[in-house]
Amino acid sequence: MIRCLIVDDELPARKELRFLLQQLKDIEVIGEAAYGFEAIELNRKLKPDVIFLDIHMPKMSGIEVAEKIIKEGYVPLIIFVTAFEEFAVEAFEVNAIDYLLKPTAKERLEKSIKRVSYMIYETKNISYGKQIENLINTFNSHKQNKVSKISIYSNGKLIPVDPSEIVYATVEERNTLIISTKGIFEFNNTLSQLEEKLNYQNFFRTHKSFLINLDFIEEIVPWFNSTYLIELKNVEEKIPVSRSKIKDFRIIMNIS
């Protein structure tokens, strides 16, 4: 029986993966974690055979979680999960570490589990530690090259916007809008794609329709159901924090 731990900050994603895993033979989901520190604690306590680890999480990314797990000594097999292919796929393939793209396909998950089974029962995980260290080094190298500008078309011209100038981004009538100190611009891709480009910047997805720059927060106002409304500098609109994001937001903002 392969014992699995699921780590993802989005509840729907955890539910979907759990549902798919429960349909496979000799698989047991022994726990779920919504953020990095919880994942590290559950790894210590439960000692899973494999962790399905989301790469893009607030406060502590999946790569940072893997780094801390390696330093602690007990290292399960790690299958990284991401909604964005880009550079990640090449890194995974080169280092023989498996990955899953969201949304997860059942056939791809089955292939991944077979790979895990082989590593556990045949290779005895001999070279895995070195492989995952190589992968982490690849990601950290990529992190050094984070986005410095986002160029946006406006009136037939390209306007370079520094991430530090972005106050927040939102979705209106299926259009992604960037509200910046230079003005309001339409972004030609989804809010999730913008979030990924700003992954290593000081941004937080408070809601499915809002991505905010934490540096522009002026006040945090308690709202109903233990949620919050965020007031940003020089912005009239109050930004909601959805219930699914409350725990991570409290951690990031050190709200006790």
N, C-alpha and C positions, 0 to 999 in steps of 0.2 A: 504493500500500500504506500503510495506516494503522498506525503502530507504537505499541503500547500497553504501559504499565507498570501492574501491578496492585499495590495497596498495601492490605494487610489483616493485622491481627495474628493472625487465625485461619486456620490452614492449610486446613481444609475449605472455607472460603469462597473462598480463593484458587484452590483446585483446581476448584471448581464454576464460577467465573467464567472461568477459563482454558478449561475444557471447552466452555463456551457460545461463547466468542469464536473458538475454533478451528473451529467449525462455520460461521462466516461468511466470506464472500469478502473478499479484499483486506484482511484483518486479520492482523497479526503481533504476538504477545505477545513482547516483547523482554526482559522481566524481571519479577521479583516482589520486594516488600519487605514485611517483617513489622512494621516500626516506623518512626517518623517520620524519625529521623536517616538511616536506610538509604535511605528514599525520596528524601530531599534529595540524597544522594550519587549515587544512580542517575539522578536527573533531570539532574544536572550531567554525568555521564559518558555516558549513553545518549541524552539529548535526545529523549524520546518525543514523538509527536504528541498523545497523550492519556494522562492518568493516571486510572485508576479508583481513587478515594481514599476509604477507609473513614473516616467521621467520628469514630466512637468508638474510640479507641485509647489505651492507657495511656501515661503520661509526656508524649506530645505528640499532641494530637488532629489529625484531618485538617484542620480549619480552621487550626490553628497551622502545620501543614506548608505549606498553601497560602500563608499569609502570608510565610513564609520564602522560598518559591520565587519569589514576586512580587518580593521585595527583591533576589534574586540576579540577576534580569534575564531569564533564559530561562523563559518561562511557556507551558507546553503547555496544551491544553484540559483542563479538569478535570471529571470526572463524579463527583460525590460519591455514596457508597454508605452507606445507613443502614438499620437494622432498625426505626427508629421514625419514623413519619410526622410527627405533631404539627406544630410550627411550621415545620419544615424545608421542607415542601412549598410553603407559601405563599412563603417566601423565595426558593426556587428559581424558582417560576413568575414572580414579580415581576421578578426580575433576569435571566430568560431563560437561566439556567444549568441544565443537565440534572442529573438525579439518578436513582438506582436504589434501590428498596426491596428488602430481603432478605426471603425468598429471591427471587433474580432470575428473572424470567420471560423466556423466550427472545424472545417477541414484543416485550416492552418494551425489551430490549437492542437488538434490531434497529432499533427506532424511534430509540433513543438514538444508535446508530452513524450512521444517516441524518442526524440532526441535526448530528453532529460532521463528517461528510463535507461537508455544506453550508457549515459555518463555515470549514472548511479550504480548500475549493476554490472557493467562491462569494464569501463575504464577506471572505475573507482575514484573518479574525480582527481586524478593525479596532477594534471597540469592546469586545472581550472583556475587556481589562485593567480597564476601568472597571466592567464588570458584576461581575467577581469581587471587586473591592474593595467594591462595594456589598453583596455577599453576606456577605463577611467582617465588615463593619460590623454587619450585621443579627445575625449569630451572636454577635459580641462584646457587643452590646447585650443579647441574651438571656442571655448568661453572667452579666451583672451582676445578673440577677434569679433567681439560683439558689435551689433549694429551701432554705427555712430551717427548716421543720418537716414532719414526716410524722405525720399523725393516724391512729391505729390503733384499731379497735373492740376493746373488751375488756369482757366482762360487761355488755353493753348501753350502754357509755360510750365516748366518744372520748378516747383518751390521746394528747396531743401529744408526739412524741419529736423531740428535736433530733438532727440527723445526727451531731453530736459525741458523743452518748450511745450511738450504735450501735457495738457492739464488732465484731460480724460478723453475717452473714445466711447461711442455709443452706437446703437443700431436704431435707425428710424426708417420705417417702410422698406425694410430689407436692404437699406443702404448703410454702410459703415461710415460714420462721421468722426473726424478727429478735431477736437476743440483744443486749440493751442493759443499761445500768446501772440502768434502771428495772424490768427484768424481761424475760421472754420473751413475744413477741407473734407472732400469726399475721398475715402480710401477705396481703391478698386478691388480689394479682397475682403474676406470675412473678418469679423472681430477676432476670431480664434487665430487666424493667420497673423494678424497684427500682434496679438498677444505673444505668439511664438517668436516673432522678430524682436520683441522687447523682453524676451525671457529673462535675460540677465541684467535688466534694468530695474528701477525701483517702481514696478507696476504691480497692481493686484486686481484680479477679476472679482469684483464684489457681487456680480450678478450676471446672468447670461447675456444681458444687454449693456453692461457697463464694465469698462476697464479704466482704472484711475491711476494717476501718478501720486504716490503716497506723499511726495514732497509738497503737494499743494493742499493737503488736508489742513483745514483751519479749525474745525470743530467736529466732534462726534456726538450726535444727539441720540440718546436712548429712545427706542420706538417700541411698538407693541410686539408681543411674543418674543421678547428678549432680543430683538434685532436692533439695528441702528440706521440712522440717516446721516450721511456725511456731507458736511458743508466744505466746499472747496474755495480757495481764494478767488475772489472776483467772479464767482459763478452763482447765479440765482438758483438754479436747479439743485435740489438736494438729491444726492445719490444713495439709493438703497443698498443695504447689505442683505443678501438673501439668507434664509435660515441655513441652507446647506454650506454657506461660506463663513458663518459666524465663528465657529471654533478656530479656523485658521486665521481669521481677521483678529480675533482676540489675542492669539499667540504673537502675531506679527506686531501688533500695536501695544503689546505688554499690558493688556487689560485684565485685571485680576477679578 
